[in-house]
Amino acid sequence: MIVNAIENDLDLTFAALADPTRRRVVELLRIEPRRASELAEATEMSRPALSRHLKVLRDSRLVDVELLEDDARGRVYRLRAERFTDLQAWLDQIQAYWSEQLGAFKDHAEKTRRAR
């Protein structure tokens, strides 16, 4: 059950990050939290078009939105670190697997060369 939840989270994350505009938004938010209007300007998109991308990022829990106290319509978007931490943990597991495989291949190649 937990494995399925992790896989579903990864699927949502990869689906959200598959789009270049959403990756650009993530890059912009990596620098600092921003308003939707700032993100629309930086990505050269209309606000309605960017809003659809922000919804995907919110639904995948890659970003949070905070309502501003002094502006009822103002919203600031920021990255959610834990989602990227989960992604990094998965990537680390993949990297460890390949390191182990390459190490085993190296050992095999060295044994084969010594046996000659």
C-alpha positions in Angstrom: 0.0 0.0 0.0 2.8 2.5 0.9 4.7 1.5 -2.3 1.6 2.3 -4.4 1.3 5.7 -2.7 4.9 6.5 -3.3 4.6 5.4 -7.0 1.4 7.5 -7.4 3.2 10.5 -5.9 6.1 10.0 -8.3 3.7 9.7 -11.2 2.1 13.0 -10.3 5.5 14.7 -9.8 6.8 13.4 -13.2 3.6 14.3 -15.0 3.7 17.8 -13.6 7.4 18.3 -14.4 7.0 16.9 -17.9 5.9 20.2 -19.2 8.6 22.8 -20.0 6.5 25.7 -18.7 6.0 24.1 -15.4 9.7 23.3 -15.1 10.4 27.0 -15.8 8.0 27.9 -13.0 9.8 25.6 -10.6 13.1 27.2 -11.6 11.7 30.7 -11.0 10.3 29.6 -7.6 13.6 28.0 -6.7 15.0 31.5 -6.6 12.2 33.0 -4.6 8.4 32.8 -4.0 6.5 34.8 -6.5 3.0 36.1 -7.4 1.1 34.5 -10.2 1.4 37.8 -12.2 5.2 37.7 -11.9 5.3 34.1 -13.0 3.1 34.9 -16.0 5.3 37.8 -17.0 8.5 35.8 -16.6 7.2 32.9 -18.7 5.6 35.2 -21.2 2.2 33.6 -20.8 -1.3 34.9 -20.3 -2.5 34.7 -16.7 -5.3 32.3 -17.6 -2.8 30.0 -19.4 -0.4 30.1 -16.5 -3.2 29.5 -14.0 -3.8 26.1 -15.6 -0.1 25.2 -15.1 -0.1 26.5 -11.5 -3.2 24.3 -10.8 -1.2 21.2 -12.0 1.7 22.1 -9.8 -0.6 22.6 -6.8 -2.5 19.4 -7.5 0.8 17.5 -7.6 1.8 19.2 -4.3 5.0 20.7 -5.8 3.9 24.2 -4.9 1.9 25.9 -2.2 0.0 29.1 -2.5 -0.3 31.7 0.2 -3.0 34.4 0.3 -1.6 37.8 1.2 -3.0 39.6 4.2 -2.9 43.0 2.6 -4.3 42.0 -0.8 -7.3 39.6 -0.8 -6.6 38.7 -4.5 -2.9 38.5 -4.1 -1.3 35.0 -4.0 2.3 34.0 -3.6 3.5 30.7 -4.9 6.4 28.8 -3.3 8.0 25.4 -3.7 7.2 22.5 -1.3 10.5 21.1 -0.3 9.2 17.7 0.9 8.0 16.8 -2.6 11.4 17.4 -4.1 13.0 15.6 -1.2 10.8 12.5 -2.0 11.9 12.8 -5.7 15.6 13.0 -4.7 15.2 10.0 -2.4 13.9 8.0 -5.4 16.6 9.2 -7.6 19.2 8.3 -5.0 17.9 4.8 -4.9 18.2 4.5 -8.7 21.7 5.9 -8.5 22.7 3.4 -5.8 21.4 0.6 -8.0 23.5 1.7 -11.0 26.6 2.2 -8.8 26.2 -1.3 -7.4 25.8 -2.7 -10.9 28.9 -0.8 -12.2 30.9 -2.0 -9.2 29.9 -5.6 -9.9 30.8 -5.2 -13.5 34.2 -3.7 -12.6 34.9 -6.6 -10.2 34.0 -9.1 -12.9 36.1 -7.4 -15.5 39.1 -7.3 -13.2 38.7 -11.0 -12.3 38.4 -12.0 -15.9 41.5 -10.0 -16.8 43.6 -11.6 -14.0 42.5 -15.0 -15.0 44.0 -14.6 -18.5 
